[in-house]
Every structure is written in C-alpha cells, then in structure tokens.
Amino acid sequence: MPVTTADKCAAFKKMHESGCFILPNPFDVGSARALQQLGFKALASTSAGFAWSIGKADNRVTVDDVVTHLTALCAAVDLPVNADFEGGFAVEPDKVATNVARGVRTGVAGLSIEDSTGDAAKPLYDFNLAVERVKAAHKAIDADDGGVLLTGRCEAFLWGRNDLNLVIERLQAYSAAGANCLYAPGIKTREEIAAVVKAVHPKPVNLLIGASGPSLQEAADLGVRRISVGGSLARAAWAGFMKAACEMAEQGTFTGLAHGYPGGELNKMFK
C-alpha cells in the first residue's frame, strides 16, 4: 500500500512524542534513498547541501528551486521529510505564508522557518517581525490541515550572537506563535542544550551536530528529541570528490579513485 503524505505527517508527529532520533540530511534523491535503505525513519533537507548539488552557494537558491527539490525528495522515499525552508524566501509575513503554502504542497511532513536576515550587520530580524513570520507560517500550515510540523529556528549562534537568553526568549516566542518544534543551531555545550530544552518544554528540541557533539544517547539524556546534521553529509561527500579530483588535476594520478564506494553495492541499493 502506498505511503501517503498524511501517513508521513502522522508518523513524524509521533516520533516527536518521546525518545530521540537522528534526522539525517540528504542533498539529492540518491542520498535520500540511501539513507532510507540504511534504516533511518525520517529525513530532513539541507539548504546548503542542495545548493551545492546544483552549483549554487548556500542561501542563493530560489523558492522555485527548493519546491522542485522537496517534491522530488518526498516522492523518492516512503519516509517523512522535514524541509529546511530557510527564511521562507521572503521578509514580509504574508509572503512567507504564501511560500510556506507552496512548501507544504510538496508533500513534506515538517518545515522550518529561521530568523536570519543574511545581513552580517543586522543578522536577525527584529523580534516582533520574527514572531509574526512564524505566526504567518503557522497560519499557512494550519490552513492546509495536513498536519505538517512547524519548526521555529533562532540563528543567533550561527551569526556570532552567543546570547543564550536572547535565543531562549525568541524560541519561547516562536513556540507561542505556533511552532511545534524549536531549534537553535550552534548551541553545543551540555549547559546550553539543557537550558534550551528546559525553556521550551514540553515542545521538542532539534539539535544540530556536525563533526563533534553528544552521542544520540547523550542528547536523549539531555531531553533532545531529534538530531540533524545540516550540510555535513554533503560536505563529507564533497571531501571525497574534491580529494580525488584535485589529485587528477594537480598530479595526473588516480589513486584517490580506489577509495570510492563499490559500484555494485550502489546498484544493489538502487535496484
């Protein structure tokens, strides 16, 4: 029996009720199918990983690019997909709502909205505007009545604003504005993680982990509900590609190709 979007949304919501799970970030259809084969129960898109896969820098893709990408990811796997929807591809709340409605129609089970402006001089939207943007996203999701889970993101730590009180104030406001899950990428210490979990309880918290951080069990012990890895899997894939390609370009040798994943195994996975 085909897995419907409603099935995916219900399963995704259930996953947030207890325990902690890994939400890995594929960057294309192939990597999404591979992660499903490995037994993961849900996936999340990555703005950076996707952008690199189409030859663009992070935060330089369009809403049309992302909607097409999300539609392909959701159709390719039977798992719930959470959309990294950046800042909603608009500033004004009503335009964020319009774009979120488009995102919801791709078949995603979750969608995140962040509060970063992209301007280093003023990296976060003003508090009230940031809250209104989350409210608008929530309203658009609610109008669809499909059960898509909304994640509110505070990007302060990623922009060097390491003010935990600011982050908590914003996450609590995003929760009140309708966010079902809260996310502050960049927090790392046990004390920071525990403080965020406590501040937004009983809403679930997403934790970003790159090359280092707590284990799944350690994050669960801190009360985290899910762990995502952002563009880290994409960067790992690019590392192997660039190492082998640079060797060919600079030395005219091909030893790096010996470390590739077996083609026969890939064919088995994708048959």
Secondary structure by P-SEA (a helix, b strand, c coil): ccccaaaaaaaaaaaacbbbbbbcccccaaaaaaaaaacccbbbbbaaaaaaaaccccccccaaaaaaaaaaaaaaccbbbbbcccccccccaaaaaaaaaaaaaccccbbbbbccccccccccccaaaaaaaaaaaaaaaaaaccbbbbbbbbcccccccccaaaaaaaaaaaaaacccbbbbcccccaaaaaaaaaaaccbbbbbbbccccccaaaaaaaccccccccaaaaaaaaaaaaaaaaaaacccccccccccccaaaaaaaac
